[in-house]
Amino acid sequence: MKIGAALVVAIGMVSALGVLGQQVSSALNEMQTWDRVVTVKGLSEREYVADRVIWPIQFVDAGNDLPALYNHIEANSMKVSTFLQNNGIAKEGISIGKPDITDKLAQQYGGTEKAPFRYSAVQTITVFSNDVENVRLVMSQIGSLLKSGVVLTNQHYQAQPEYVFTRLNEVKPAMIEEATVNAREVAEKFAQDSKSTLGKIKRANQGRFSISSRDHHHPHIKQVRVVSTIDYTLVD
């Protein structure tokens, strides 16, 4: 009886060791497969028209009488505002800022040449609008204000229009999908060339979205770009 029991125990131990060996072998194979990884990048790049514009309009003025200068600035500000509204820009989208006044007499330090006007001013009127196309049309017509005595300037960097694309969350899902598909195509080509089979995704990094102007001449056209980095396992 003791010999029979010992044989049963021995057979059980051998069987268990066999199963354990298979499990270890399988685990090692899986580890080797998991360590064989190809890292690929997928790109999605699209162009969209900006859906918001911030347009600072600046004009300059000068004089020797400060109260009279303020009155003249106020009158010219109304001319600009009326021009904008007459061309389809909503009143609530027009913001008239405080004029920036410079006293040239106070800035003279021992100079002998006297400035023709003691005070100079820069006034900024800002347009906020979601109607980008109409604002761009008005931009091309604003030169007509010169005929009414408004001296416009575009020499200041603050006077450059800013175009904004606000619909990023709307386009994100489709672009991420496109970048992922692009990455998988690259990975499948790599697996094919290396005579392997593409496995599961081991790690994925969505990447950052970037928004930039397409070029200097078309700042209202935005280029949206994302690069996804994905690790795929390779299987023999």
Buried (B, 14 or more C-beta within 10 A) or exposed (E): EEEEEEEEEEEEEEEEEEEEEEEEEEEEEEEEBBEBBBBBBBBBEEEBEBBBBBBBBBBBBBBEEEEEBBEBBEEBBEBBBBBBEEBEBEEEBBEBEEBEBBEBEEEEEEEEEEBEBBBBBBBBBBBBBBBBEBBBEBBEEBEEBEEEEBEBEEEEEEBEBEBBBEEBEEBBEEBBEBBBEBBBEBBBEBBEEEEBEBBEBBEBEBBEBEBEBEEEEEBBBBBBBBBBBBBBBBBE
